[in-house]
């Protein structure tokens, strides 16, 4: 099993946005987080993020199929590189694609000085990031009675 990251251009953003909304829909329904959830993000907001300095969106492709997406932020100014968000479509989950995508992003951008965050209550996400060498920073934000955001770094 191998994946590749296929760089998205501006014309691809509507397709990526639809996939992001679909992929995060279950978490939106579970946590009712309409302010932060990628499933609640507008298409216009995705286009704004596409234009941010240092932002690159990729399709995660496995065996010719677009199985997910990832946004990498690398300002190339010494600040931490960031993954925000990464997703795998529901029908392709639990096959190692997210792990492979992060490894590939680290191969492209360098494997140190990264940050990301995730939902504390999503134990699979915590396991994935810790397995890849990301360490909890100790910073946590309570979003609601249902959900907390926890922060990770990799040096």
Number of C-alpha atoms within 10 A of each C-alpha: 8 11 22 18 21 14 14 18 11 11 8 13 18 14 12 22 21 13 21 25 20 16 22 20 17 13 15 18 12 11 17 16 17 12 11 11 18 23 22 16 15 13 16 12 11 18 14 10 16 19 12 12 11 15 17 18 26 23 26 27 18 18 10 9 11 20 22 25 26 26 21 21 23 18 14 11 8 8 12 18 25 19 20 17 16 22 24 25 17 14 9 15 13 11 11 14 22 24 16 19 26 21 16 18 19 16 11 10 16 12 16 15 15 21 21 20 21 18 21 18 14 13 10 12 15 19 11 15 21 15 11 13 14 20 17 18 13 8 10 16 12 12 14 11 7 13 17 16 16 19 18 20 20 19 11
